[in-house]
Amino acid sequence: MRITVLGTGVVGRTLAANLAGLGHDVVVGTRDPDRTLARSEPDQRGNPPYSAWAAEHPGVGLAAYAASVAEADVVLNATSGGATEEVLAAIGAELLAGRVLLDLSNPLDLSAGWPPTLFVKDDDSLGERLQRAYPATRVVKSLNTLNVELMVQPDLLGEPSTVFVSGDDAEAKATVTQLLTDLGHRDILDLGGIETSRGVEMYFTLWRQTGAALGTARFNLRVVR
């Protein structure tokens, strides 16, 4: 499968590396590839520059946002929620039409510092906003309730835990479900239409508080039924 991962941060890199390792044709999308590759200093969290990561993953391509999407079957949004709408606007509705957009983002508002609030909630969601803005794109919300290491290694917890899927297009959800299965997820719960993005996005507050109580982000929910 041809997969574009939007975003060069840790989430984007981790997913790109693992999906490429599963045999998918993966390209990372960025605003300016030359600038991305020219950075030589670690980021604010001490992660190495993208160029160092790219040297270790020569099979993963790098292209400007629009070019990265041109041949994609699935577009995986690993940008921050606050940047998502701007990034997709740079790509344009025409290029996104017909494609599966797997959205991992949460609508975090960090303008007042930590902890963040949500800039959309209760009667709307970022997932719904994206589907309304790009009606010909098949938006699926998933993986936004996990930290990145569990996105790609769910077995680190030692037992199955639940990952959620929201979207209006059954075929797109089936495609995403197959990718989740390939990544090792065994308990995948289809919540229904894209409006169910509201619940999984608002879960962020409980996720943050649980992580603080446990002292780790290596945890997940399991829906027992």
Residue, then its C-alpha position, 0 to 999 in steps of 0.5 A: m500500500r502507498i502511504t503518506v505520513l504527514g508530519t516529521g515529528v516523533v509520531g510521524r517518524t515512528l509510524a513511517a518506520n514501522l509501516a515501511g517495515l511492514g512492506h508498505d511504500v511510505v513517504v513522509g510529507t513536510r512543508d519544505p523538504d530542503r529545510t527539513l533536511a537542513r536542520s542539524e540540531p536536536d528538537q526541543r525534546g532532544n530528538p535527533p534532526y530528521s536528517a539523522w533519522a532519514a539516514e537510518h531509514p533510506g526506504v522512506g521518502l520525503a516530499a512536500y505536502a502536496a507531492s507526497v499525497a499525489e500517489a497515496d492510497v492512505v494519508l496518515n495525519a500525524t501533525s498536531g491538531g492545531a496545525t492539521e487544518e492548515v496542512l490539509a489546506a496546503i494540499g488541497a481538496e482535489l488531491l485529497a479527494g477519494r483518499v483515506l485520511l487516517d487522522l491521529s490528531n487531537p484538537l489541543d489548545l496550548s495557547a495558555g500553556w500546560p495542561p491544554t484545553l480542546f479548541v473543539k469539543d462537546d457538539d463537534s470534533l476535529g474529525e468532523r471538521l475535516q470531513r465537512a471541509y473535505p467531503a470527498t475525502r474518506v476521514v477515519k479517526s483512530l490511534n489518537t487515544l494512545n501514545v506513539e510506542l503503543m500505536v506501533q507496539p500494542d503488545l508492550l502491555g502484555e495483553p490486548s487493549t482497545v483501539f477505536v475507529s470512527g468514520d462514515d465510510a465502511e471501506a475506509k474503516a476496513t482499510v484502517t482496520q487492516l493497518l491497525t491489525d498489521l501493527g499488532h492491534r487485536d481489539i479494534l472497536d468501531l464506534g460508528g460515524i465520524e461524529t463519534s470522534r467527539g468522544v475519543e478526542m475528549y478522552f485526552t483529559l482522562w488520558r493525561q490525568t491517568g498518565a500523571a497518576l501512573g507516572t507513565a504513558r505506557f497504558n491503555l483502556r480495555v473495553v470489557r464486554 
